[in-house]
């Protein structure tokens, strides 16, 4: 049976990551889908030196706000890209959508709600538009794979200091309730499915006060799959040994 390996990483600037040669490890790994978030670059600005591997298909969705957001998808799996612009209504370069076989794959950089109340409202509306869309695809018989920076830690176990952040966007009850709703709608948090309630596993650390060295982090980067793929999950993990960004990559392996 064939396995497909998916990698998701918020690189916080693909040109900055390239200067650190922090994506070169991709050349040593069998990565079938590489989804990057917050690339902060137009397609023509992405350095050719990020890795040597030559993917047959790449899709760059840059933000209309130059130097912000943006997502990139690299794959050799034959399929077709699509565009759910009705979800990313501000054209901030937040979604890659890719159809292969009966599966629809999404690489998503969900909005951050910490700037102000207006931005938090936009984040929540984005969440709802996205959920509505993927449920429409499920109703059509599609299986779903979602990766990316969700910008919310789901449970207290998913961040080092839950009490101190109860009123911080990224751990607000309304944001966490959307994740509850997503799972109740027939989706699986693949990391928890594989690892259970293992503590102190995070995917983002502030650059301040040596947070990463102290492991004062948040798990805000996820792979979700529709529950019809539950028996196809081979592995899901957080690659916290890989540096180069304030996030680390997360990984999913499916047997298809």
MINU-720042 format. One line per 8 residues: their letters; for each residue y, x, z of N, C-alpha, C. Coordinates in pm, 1 decimal, decimal comma. Layout:
<nodes>
A> Y X Z Y X Z Y X Z; ...
</nodes>
This chain:
<nodes>
XXXXXXXX> -119,7 84,9 0,0 0,0 0,0 0,0 124,7 88,4 0,0; 219,3 51,5 -81,7 342,8 129,4 -92,8 431,9 105,7 28,8; 496,7 210,8 74,6 598,3 195,8 178,7 734,3 229,9 120,2; 835,0 161,9 168,8 972,9 190,3 131,9 1048,1 232,1 257,1; 1122,1 341,7 247,1 1202,3 391,7 358,3 1349,2 363,3 332,3; 1412,6 300,4 428,0 1554,0 264,1 420,7 1629,7 344,1 526,7; 1742,1 399,7 488,0 1831,3 468,8 581,0 1969,2 402,9 574,3; 2027,9 380,2 690,8 2162,9 325,9 700,7 2245,7 420,8 785,9
XXXXXXXX> 2369,5 449,2 739,7 2453,5 540,9 818,0 2600,4 511,2 793,9; 2673,1 488,1 901,9 2818,9 485,0 895,7 2866,1 630,1 903,3; 2913,4 681,6 789,8 2947,4 824,0 781,3 3090,2 854,0 825,3; 3171,9 748,9 841,4 3311,2 767,6 885,3 3382,8 869,5 796,3; 3372,6 845,8 665,6 3438,4 932,0 567,4 3338,6 1020,1 495,3; 3302,5 983,9 373,5 3197,5 1057,7 302,5 3244,0 1197,7 263,3; 3372,7 1214,1 239,8 3421,7 1348,7 206,3 3418,6 1439,9 329,0; 3447,6 1382,9 446,1 3439,3 1461,4 569,7 3295,4 1502,2 598,1
XXXXXXXX> 3202,2 1411,6 575,0 3060,2 1441,2 595,5 3013,6 1548,4 497,2; 3062,7 1541,0 374,0 3024,3 1641,9 274,3 3069,4 1781,3 315,6; 3188,7 1792,5 373,2 3238,2 1923,1 417,7 3148,7 1984,0 524,9; 3083,6 1898,2 602,1 2990,5 1944,4 705,9 2848,3 1961,3 652,2; 2827,5 1929,8 522,8 2693,7 1931,4 460,6 2595,8 1843,9 539,3; 2648,3 1734,2 593,7 2571,1 1653,4 688,1 2477,1 1553,5 621,3; 2482,8 1543,3 487,7 2390,2 1455,3 416,8 2280,8 1532,0 343,3; 2280,0 1661,2 355,3 2182,6 1742,0 281,1 2038,4 1713,7 323,9
XXXXXXXX> 2017,8 1662,0 444,0 1883,0 1632,1 491,1 1814,8 1526,5 405,3; 1893,5 1449,2 332,2 1835,8 1347,7 242,7 1745,4 1412,8 138,8; 1777,5 1535,3 98,5 1695,8 1605,0 -1,8 1555,7 1636,2 48,2; 1538,0 1641,4 178,2 1408,3 1675,6 236,8 1327,2 1552,2 276,3; 1383,6 1435,0 257,2 1318,8 1311,8 302,6 1291,1 1218,4 185,5; 1188,2 1136,5 201,2 1157,5 1033,2 100,8 1236,2 907,6 137,5; 1357,6 900,4 89,4 1445,7 787,5 120,1 1458,6 701,4 -4,5; 1409,8 577,9 4,4 1411,6 488,8 -111,2 1541,4 410,6 -121,9
XXXXXXXX> 1600,0 376,5 -8,8 1729,4 308,4 -6,2 1819,1 380,1 93,5; 1931,1 429,9 46,2 2030,3 493,0 132,4 2156,3 407,6 129,3; 2188,3 346,6 243,8 2308,2 264,7 255,3 2408,3 332,3 346,6; 2526,0 362,5 293,9 2631,2 428,6 371,7 2747,0 331,9 392,5; 2804,2 336,3 510,1 2921,1 253,7 540,3 3040,4 342,3 576,0; 3158,3 281,2 563,8 3286,3 346,5 594,0 3299,0 479,0 518,2; 3276,4 470,3 386,5 3283,1 591,4 304,1 3427,1 636,8 281,7; 3521,7 543,5 288,5 3665,7 575,4 276,4 3697,0 649,6 146,9
XXXXXXXX> 3637,3 604,1 37,8 3657,1 673,3 -89,9 3630,7 579,6 -206,4; 3699,3 607,5 -317,1 3666,5 543,1 -444,6 3544,4 613,5 -504,4; 3482,9 548,9 -603,5 3362,0 605,5 -665,3 3387,3 746,8 -717,4; 3502,4 766,8 -784,0 3530,9 896,9 -845,0 3566,8 1003,7 -741,4; 3588,7 961,2 -616,3 3623,7 1056,1 -510,4 3502,1 1105,7 -432,3; 3385,2 1050,8 -459,7 3265,9 1091,4 -385,6 3217,2 1225,0 -439,8; 3207,0 1326,9 -357,1 3167,3 1459,7 -405,2 3024,4 1458,6 -460,6; 3002,8 1533,4 -567,8 2867,8 1545,0 -623,9 2777,2 1627,0 -534,3
XXXXXXXX> 2836,1 1697,6 -438,2 2760,9 1789,9 -354,1 2703,3 1725,4 -228,9; 2715,4 1591,6 -212,9 2668,3 1530,0 -87,6 2518,9 1553,8 -67,2; 2441,1 1549,5 -175,5 2300,4 1589,5 -174,4 2259,2 1614,0 -318,2; 2145,2 1680,7 -336,8 2100,1 1714,8 -471,4 2014,6 1606,2 -534,0; 1955,4 1523,5 -452,5 1867,6 1417,9 -502,3 1942,6 1330,1 -601,7; 1877,5 1299,9 -712,2 1940,7 1223,0 -819,2 1887,2 1080,6 -818,7; 1960,9 991,5 -755,7 1920,6 851,5 -755,0 1959,0 785,5 -887,4; 1866,9 704,7 -939,6 1891,1 639,8 -1068,6 1998,7 533,0 -1059,5
XXXXXXXX> 2010,0 470,9 -942,2 2109,0 364,8 -926,5 2197,7 394,5 -806,9; 2325,9 382,0 -827,4 2418,9 387,8 -715,1 2526,2 282,5 -734,5; 2566,0 223,5 -624,5 2668,7 120,3 -627,4 2771,6 152,3 -520,6; 2894,7 171,1 -562,4 3004,8 201,7 -471,5 3096,5 80,3 -465,1; 3114,3 26,6 -347,1 3206,1 -85,5 -328,4 3321,1 -36,0 -241,8; 3427,9 3,6 -307,1 3543,4 60,3 -236,7 3636,6 -50,9 -190,3; 3709,2 -23,4 -84,8 3804,3 -120,2 -32,2 3931,0 -124,2 -116,8; 3992,4 -241,5 -120,8 4123,5 -252,8 -185,9 4230,5 -180,6 -103,9
XXXXXXXX> 4200,7 -153,5 22,5 4288,1 -71,9 107,0 4242,1 73,0 96,7; 4306,2 147,9 13,2 4261,2 282,6 -18,5 4244,3 368,2 107,4; 4129,9 439,8 113,2 4103,4 528,0 225,8 4045,8 459,6 347,8; 4009,6 330,8 332,7 3950,4 257,9 444,7 3816,3 197,1 401,5; 3732,2 167,6 500,0 3607,8 93,7 479,7 3527,2 150,3 362,4; 3467,5 63,0 283,0 3388,5 103,6 167,1 3242,3 127,6 201,6; 3154,3 86,9 109,8 3010,3 106,0 127,8 2951,1 164,0 -0,5; 2836,8 230,8 15,4 2769,7 292,9 -98,6 2619,3 274,3 -84,3
XXXXXXXX> 2554,6 244,1 -196,5 2409,9 227,1 -200,7 2351,8 322,2 -304,9; 2243,2 390,5 -268,0 2169,7 478,9 -359,0 2022,4 439,3 -353,8; 1959,0 420,9 -469,9 1817,6 384,9 -472,2 1755,7 418,7 -607,5; 1624,4 438,4 -605,9 1546,7 450,3 -729,9 1461,8 326,3 -753,9; 1469,3 229,7 -664,5 1391,1 107,1 -678,4 1457,1 15,7 -779,8; 1380,4 -24,7 -878,7 1435,4 -106,6 -986,8 1476,4 -243,6 -935,2; 1597,1 -282,7 -968,2 1647,7 -411,6 -923,6 1782,1 -439,4 -986,6; 1856,8 -525,2 -923,6 1985,6 -565,3 -980,5 2087,7 -586,0 -869,4
XXXXXXXX> 2202,8 -526,3 -888,1 2310,9 -543,9 -791,3 2378,3 -678,2 -812,6; 2427,0 -735,0 -703,5 2501,6 -858,9 -708,9 2625,5 -842,9 -622,9; 2705,1 -946,3 -614,2 2830,4 -934,8 -539,5 2859,1 -1065,1 -467,5; 2864,9 -1059,3 -336,1 2897,9 -1179,6 -258,2 3043,7 -1170,8 -212,7; 3134,0 -1177,1 -309,8 3276,3 -1163,9 -281,1 3327,0 -1277,1 -192,3; 3256,1 -1388,8 -191,4 3297,2 -1502,1 -107,8 3275,8 -1473,0 40,8; 3202,6 -1367,3 74,1 3188,4 -1325,1 214,1 3298,4 -1225,5 249,1; 3315,6 -1124,1 164,0 3418,5 -1020,7 183,9 3547,0 -1065,1 115,6
XXXXXXXX> 3609,1 -1168,9 169,3 3718,4 -1235,3 98,1 3845,0 -1150,8 88,4; 3859,5 -1049,9 173,3 3977,3 -963,3 167,4 3953,7 -840,4 81,0; 3837,4 -834,1 16,5 3804,0 -723,5 -73,3 3818,7 -588,8 -2,6; 3753,7 -577,7 113,2 3762,5 -455,9 192,6 3645,1 -361,0 169,9; 3563,2 -389,6 69,5 3452,2 -299,7 37,3 3347,3 -297,5 146,2; 3301,7 -415,7 187,0 3214,8 -424,6 304,3 3067,3 -450,4 273,0; 3031,5 -483,2 150,2 2893,5 -523,7 123,9 2841,1 -465,9 -7,7; 2719,9 -410,0 -3,6 2635,6 -390,8 -121,9 2524,8 -495,2 -114,2
XXXXXXXX> 2500,7 -564,0 -223,7 2391,5 -661,8 -233,4 2301,4 -620,1 -348,8; 2171,3 -613,1 -324,4 2077,8 -562,5 -426,0 1949,1 -644,9 -422,0; 1911,5 -698,6 -536,3 1792,6 -782,4 -548,4 1680,9 -701,6 -613,4; 1564,4 -696,3 -549,0 1447,2 -634,5 -610,4 1324,5 -716,7 -572,4; 1248,7 -756,5 -671,9 1138,0 -847,0 -646,7 1189,1 -973,6 -580,2; 1123,8 -1014,1 -472,7 1165,9 -1134,2 -400,0 1256,2 -1100,5 -281,5; 1299,6 -974,4 -273,3 1378,8 -927,0 -159,0 1525,6 -909,5 -197,1; 1612,7 -949,5 -108,0 1756,1 -920,9 -122,6 1794,8 -827,4 -7,8
XXXXXXXX> 1847,7 -712,8 -46,1 1888,2 -608,1 48,4 2040,2 -608,6 60,3; 2088,0 -599,6 183,0 2231,2 -593,1 208,9 2263,5 -467,4 289,3; 2363,0 -394,2 244,0 2421,3 -283,2 318,7 2561,9 -328,2 355,7; 2587,3 -344,1 485,4 2709,9 -412,0 528,9 2785,1 -330,8 634,1; 2915,3 -321,4 614,6 3004,9 -269,8 717,2 3082,8 -389,2 771,2; 3033,7 -445,9 881,0 3096,5 -564,0 939,8 3231,5 -526,3 1001,5; 3326,3 -618,8 1002,5 3459,6 -587,3 1055,3 3458,1 -551,1 1203,3; 3556,1 -470,5 1241,4 3582,1 -436,9 1380,7 3688,9 -534,1 1432,6
XXXXXXXX> 3668,7 -587,2 1552,6 3762,1 -686,9 1605,0 3857,1 -636,6 1710,7; 3866,3 -504,8 1728,9 3941,6 -452,4 1842,8 4092,6 -444,5 1819,5; 4136,8 -455,5 1694,8 4279,9 -434,7 1668,6 4365,9 -542,2 1733,1; 4330,8 -669,4 1711,9 4407,8 -780,2 1767,8 4326,7 -908,4 1752,9; 4379,9 -1018,6 1806,3 4308,9 -1146,5 1802,8 4286,4 -1195,6 1660,2; 4383,9 -1169,6 1572,9 4369,7 -1212,2 1433,6 4251,1 -1142,2 1366,9; 4237,6 -1013,9 1397,1 4127,0 -938,0 1337,1 3992,4 -982,3 1396,5; 3991,4 -1014,4 1524,4 3869,5 -1065,1 1586,8 3828,5 -1197,5 1522,5
XXXXXXXX> 3925,8 -1283,3 1496,5 3896,3 -1411,0 1430,3 3838,4 -1387,4 1291,2; 3893,1 -1288,1 1221,0 3839,8 -1256,6 1088,0 3695,2 -1206,5 1097,6; 3669,0 -1123,5 1196,6 3532,9 -1073,2 1216,0 3435,5 -1188,4 1236,4; 3471,1 -1283,3 1322,6 3382,3 -1395,3 1350,9 3362,7 -1482,2 1227,0; 3468,2 -1501,2 1149,5 3455,8 -1580,3 1026,7 3368,5 -1507,4 924,1; 3381,2 -1376,5 917,1 3296,6 -1295,0 828,6 3150,1 -1311,8 869,4; 3122,2 -1300,6 998,9 2986,5 -1321,0 1049,8 2930,2 -1454,9 999,9; 3008,7 -1560,4 1014,3 2960,1 -1693,8 979,6 2938,7 -1709,1 828,6
XXXXXXXX> 3030,5 -1655,9 748,8 3012,6 -1662,3 603,4 2887,3 -1588,4 560,7; 2864,1 -1472,8 621,4 2747,3 -1392,9 586,3 2619,0 -1466,3 624,7; 2612,7 -1522,2 743,7 2493,3 -1593,5 786,8 2465,8 -1714,1 697,5; 2569,5 -1787,3 663,9 2552,6 -1902,1 574,2 2491,8 -1858,2 441,3; 2539,7 -1747,2 388,3 2490,9 -1698,3 259,1 2345,0 -1654,8 265,6; 2307,6 -1579,2 368,1 2169,6 -1531,3 372,2 2071,9 -1646,4 400,0; 2118,0 -1748,5 471,1 2031,2 -1864,6 491,7 2013,6 -1943,1 362,0; 2114,7 -1943,8 277,5 2099,7 -2004,8 145,0 1995,1 -1930,0 63,0
XXXXXXXX> 1997,5 -1797,2 71,6 1898,3 -1716,7 -0,3 1758,0 -1739,6 55,2; 1747,2 -1752,0 186,9 1616,6 -1781,5 246,8 1564,1 -1915,7 197,7; 1653,0 -2013,6 185,0 1613,1 -2146,4 137,2 1563,5 -2141,4 -7,1; 1607,6 -2039,1 -80,2 1561,0 -2019,1 -218,4 1430,3 -1939,9 -224,0; 1376,4 -1901,5 -107,1 1250,7 -1828,9 -101,2 1264,9 -1678,1 -99,8; 1387,0 -1628,9 -81,0 1409,0 -1484,8 -79,3 1380,4 -1426,9 59,7; 1325,4 -1306,0 61,6 1315,3 -1227,6 184,2 1441,7 -1143,0 196,8; 1481,7 -1111,8 319,0 1610,5 -1045,2 342,6 1592,2 -918,7 424,5
XXXXXXXX> 1659,3 -811,6 380,1 1673,1 -688,7 458,0 1822,7 -662,9 473,8; 1867,4 -647,0 598,3 2009,1 -623,0 627,5 2021,4 -492,6 704,1; 2108,4 -404,3 658,2 2137,3 -284,0 736,3 2287,1 -266,8 747,1; 2326,6 -189,7 847,6 2467,4 -154,5 855,3 2522,8 -150,0 995,8; 2652,6 -126,1 999,7 2729,7 -120,9 1123,6 2774,6 -263,0 1154,3; 2711,2 -324,8 1253,0 2740,7 -463,4 1288,8 2862,3 -471,1 1381,0; 2901,4 -359,7 1440,0 3020,0 -351,0 1526,1 3009,4 -438,1 1650,9; 2884,6 -468,0 1692,5 2861,6 -539,0 1818,4 2731,6 -489,4 1879,4
XXXXXXXX> 2734,9 -461,5 2008,3 2613,7 -432,7 2084,5 2559,9 -565,0 2137,3; 2431,3 -591,5 2117,4 2378,6 -725,5 2143,0 2358,0 -754,1 2291,3; 2288,9 -667,2 2360,8 2252,3 -690,5 2500,4 2303,4 -576,0 2588,1; 2309,8 -596,0 2721,3 2354,3 -487,8 2809,8 2277,1 -357,7 2789,5; 2150,4 -367,2 2752,2 2070,7 -246,5 2728,9 2121,7 -167,0 2608,6; 2204,2 -232,5 2524,7 2248,5 -170,0 2400,5 2378,2 -91,5 2413,0; 2428,5 -74,1 2533,2 2543,1 13,8 2552,7 2536,8 72,4 2692,6; 2597,8 189,3 2708,3 2584,8 263,5 2833,9 2660,9 197,7 2948,1
XXXXXXXX> 2773,1 131,9 2916,0 2858,4 76,5 3021,4 2892,0 -70,0 2992,2; 2794,1 -157,9 3005,7 2817,7 -298,1 2970,8 2922,5 -366,2 3058,3; 2920,6 -341,0 3188,4 3016,5 -407,6 3277,2 3160,2 -374,5 3241,3; 3184,2 -249,4 3208,5 3320,6 -205,2 3177,0 3369,4 -259,2 3043,7; 3279,0 -311,3 2961,5 3316,5 -354,9 2827,1 3297,5 -504,0 2802,9; 3284,3 -581,0 2910,6 3261,3 -724,5 2895,2 3375,4 -797,0 2825,2; 3496,3 -740,2 2832,3 3611,6 -804,0 2767,4 3661,1 -723,4 2648,3; 3574,5 -636,9 2596,3 3608,7 -552,9 2481,5 3540,3 -607,3 2357,0
XXXXXXXX> 3616,0 -618,1 2247,1 3553,0 -658,3 2121,4 3446,5 -556,3 2085,0; 3330,8 -607,5 2050,6 3212,1 -526,7 2030,8 3106,1 -559,6 2133,7; 3150,1 -630,2 2240,8 3055,4 -677,4 2341,5 3102,8 -809,3 2402,8; 3182,3 -883,2 2327,0 3229,5 -1012,6 2376,0 3118,7 -1117,1 2365,2; 3116,9 -1215,1 2454,1 3014,6 -1319,3 2446,9 3005,4 -1386,4 2309,7; 3119,2 -1415,0 2247,3 3114,8 -1483,1 2117,6 3051,5 -1395,8 2009,5; 3075,4 -1265,6 2014,5 3016,4 -1174,6 1916,4 2865,9 -1164,1 1937,1; 2825,2 -1151,5 2061,0 2683,2 -1141,1 2094,4 2610,9 -1271,4 2063,5
XXXXXXXX> 2681,3 -1384,3 2080,4 2621,9 -1514,5 2050,4 2588,3 -1526,3 1901,9; 2668,1 -1460,9 1817,2 2634,6 -1464,0 1674,0 2503,4 -1390,9 1648,5; 2479,9 -1281,0 1716,5 2353,0 -1211,2 1701,7 2237,4 -1297,2 1752,7; 2259,5 -1369,1 1861,9 2159,0 -1465,5 1907,9 2127,7 -1566,3 1797,6; 2232,2 -1614,8 1736,3 2218,2 -1715,9 1630,4 2143,2 -1659,7 1509,7; 2174,1 -1535,7 1474,6 2105,0 -1470,7 1363,0 1954,9 -1463,2 1390,3; 1916,8 -1417,3 1508,8 1775,1 -1405,0 1541,9 1708,8 -1541,9 1551,1; 1780,1 -1639,7 1605,3 1725,3 -1775,0 1615,5 1708,8 -1840,1 1478,7
XXXXXXXX> 1780,2 -1787,3 1380,3 1771,3 -1840,5 1243,8 1656,5 -1779,7 1164,7; 1578,2 -1692,8 1230,6 1460,0 -1639,3 1164,5 1472,9 -1495,2 1119,7; 1547,5 -1414,8 1198,3 1561,8 -1273,0 1166,5 1515,7 -1188,1 1284,4; 1479,8 -1064,3 1255,7 1421,1 -974,4 1354,1 1505,8 -848,7 1366,0; 1536,9 -809,9 1488,3 1597,8 -679,9 1517,7 1483,5 -578,8 1515,1; 1473,9 -501,7 1407,5 1353,7 -420,3 1384,6 1336,1 -310,3 1488,6; 1446,1 -253,5 1537,0 1433,5 -148,1 1638,4 1368,6 -203,6 1765,2; 1415,7 -318,3 1812,0 1357,2 -377,4 1931,8 1214,8 -425,7 1905,8
XXXXXXXX> 1187,0 -471,8 1785,2 1051,7 -513,8 1750,1 953,4 -398,4 1765,8; 996,7 -278,8 1727,6 908,4 -161,3 1733,9 908,7 -98,8 1872,4; 1025,4 -87,2 1933,8 1039,2 -7,6 2056,4 1052,1 -89,5 2183,9; 1062,6 -220,3 2171,8 1079,0 -301,5 2291,6 1207,6 -268,8 2364,7; 1205,3 -279,2 2497,1 1326,5 -260,6 2576,9 1346,8 -115,5 2619,9; 1326,6 -23,3 2527,6 1352,9 116,5 2559,4 1503,8 132,6 2583,0; 1545,0 195,1 2693,2 1687,6 207,5 2723,1 1748,9 334,6 2664,1; 1880,9 338,7 2670,6 1959,5 459,3 2638,4 1935,4 509,7 2496,5
XXXXXXXX> 1917,5 416,3 2403,1 1908,4 452,8 2261,7 2029,2 392,7 2191,1; 2118,3 479,3 2147,7 2245,3 435,4 2091,6 2266,7 494,8 1952,9; 2360,6 434,3 1878,3 2387,7 481,4 1742,0 2533,7 518,3 1719,9; 2618,7 492,1 1819,0 2761,0 528,4 1807,9 2810,6 579,3 1942,7; 2892,6 684,1 1935,6 2954,2 743,6 2055,2 3100,5 773,8 2023,5; 3188,7 744,3 2113,3 3328,8 780,2 2096,8 3341,2 932,3 2083,2; 3442,5 974,5 2008,0 3472,0 1117,4 1999,4 3537,0 1169,5 2128,2; 3575,2 1079,3 2216,6 3648,5 1117,7 2337,0 3554,3 1157,2 2450,9
XXXXXXXX> 3602,1 1246,9 2534,6 3541,4 1279,1 2665,2 3394,9 1319,3 2656,2; 3357,2 1380,7 2543,7 3219,9 1429,0 2530,1 3115,9 1319,9 2541,7; 3147,0 1201,9 2486,3 3059,8 1085,2 2504,8 2919,7 1106,9 2448,0; 2911,4 1174,9 2332,6 2778,7 1192,3 2273,9 2692,0 1287,0 2356,6; 2751,1 1393,6 2402,9 2675,6 1488,4 2486,0 2625,3 1422,0 2613,8; 2703,7 1326,1 2664,7 2664,3 1254,0 2786,5 2581,9 1129,7 2755,1; 2564,9 1100,0 2627,2 2495,9 979,3 2579,7 2559,4 851,2 2633,7; 2692,1 849,3 2634,8 2765,5 727,8 2669,7 2795,1 656,9 2537,4
XXXXXXXX> 2698,3 579,3 2492,2 2706,9 524,1 2358,0 2683,8 374,5 2350,7; 2682,1 327,2 2225,6 2657,6 186,7 2193,3 2554,4 180,5 2080,2; 2467,3 81,9 2082,6 2380,5 55,9 1966,9 2444,1 -56,8 1886,3; 2514,7 -18,1 1782,3 2585,6 -116,6 1699,2 2541,8 -110,5 1552,7; 2447,4 -22,3 1520,8 2395,5 -9,0 1384,5 2251,9 -62,5 1382,4; 2224,1 -151,8 1289,8 2099,4 -227,7 1295,2 2030,3 -235,1 1159,0; 1900,4 -260,1 1164,5 1823,7 -314,4 1053,4 1766,3 -447,7 1099,0; 1804,2 -553,6 1031,4 1744,9 -684,8 1052,1 1661,3 -719,7 929,1
XXXXXXXX> 1550,2 -789,2 950,0 1473,0 -843,4 837,6 1440,9 -988,9 866,8; 1423,2 -1067,0 760,9 1377,1 -1204,7 777,9 1234,7 -1202,8 831,7; 1200,3 -1305,0 910,0 1074,6 -1300,1 984,4 950,0 -1303,7 897,0; 962,9 -1338,7 769,1 847,0 -1332,2 679,9 805,9 -1187,7 650,9; 893,4 -1092,4 683,4 862,1 -950,1 665,2 811,0 -884,6 793,8; 794,0 -961,8 898,4 755,3 -907,5 1029,4 632,6 -817,7 1020,7; 529,4 -863,4 951,2 405,0 -785,9 943,7 415,9 -666,6 848,9; 528,5 -654,5 781,1 550,3 -542,5 689,1 623,2 -426,2 755,6
XXXXXXXX> 669,0 -445,1 879,9 744,0 -339,8 949,5 648,5 -229,6 994,1; 667,4 -110,6 940,1 586,9 5,6 977,6 655,3 85,9 1087,5; 787,3 103,6 1073,3 862,2 182,0 1170,8 1008,9 143,5 1163,5; 1076,5 160,7 1275,1 1221,8 146,1 1282,3 1268,4 240,9 1390,9; 1375,2 315,2 1361,9 1416,3 415,3 1461,2 1563,8 446,2 1447,6; 1614,5 517,6 1547,9 1751,9 567,1 1550,6 1744,1 719,1 1540,4; 1806,0 775,0 1438,4 1795,5 919,3 1412,5 1910,6 992,3 1481,7; 1905,8 990,9 1616,1 2019,7 1041,7 1692,6 2027,5 1193,5 1696,3
XXXXXXXX> 1932,0 1261,4 1634,0 1940,7 1407,9 1623,2 2027,8 1450,4 1505,9; 2063,1 1356,2 1418,5 2144,3 1389,2 1300,4 2291,8 1368,4 1334,0; 2370,6 1472,2 1313,3 2512,6 1468,8 1346,2 2596,9 1473,6 1218,4; 2727,1 1463,2 1236,8 2819,3 1467,6 1124,1 2917,9 1352,1 1123,3; 2889,4 1249,5 1204,6 2975,1 1132,1 1216,0 2974,4 1089,7 1362,5; 3060,4 993,7 1398,3 3051,7 938,7 1533,1 2936,1 839,4 1545,3; 2878,6 800,8 1433,1 2754,8 723,9 1429,4 2640,1 817,5 1391,4; 2517,7 775,6 1418,7 2401,6 844,3 1362,7 2328,1 747,8 1271,0
XXXXXXXX> 2241,2 797,7 1183,7 2167,2 707,8 1095,0 2063,8 625,7 1171,0; 2029,7 511,9 1112,9 1915,6 432,7 1159,6 1820,5 414,5 1042,4; 1692,6 389,8 1074,2 1586,0 397,1 974,4 1494,1 276,0 984,1; 1444,5 232,3 869,1 1343,3 126,8 861,4 1240,2 165,8 757,4; 1111,9 146,1 788,3 1004,8 165,0 691,5 928,3 33,6 680,2; 916,8 -15,9 557,4 842,6 -138,7 530,1 724,9 -108,3 438,6; 612,5 -173,3 462,4 497,3 -168,0 372,1 503,3 -291,0 283,1; 520,4 -268,2 153,7 539,6 -379,3 61,3 439,1 -368,7 -53,3
</nodes>
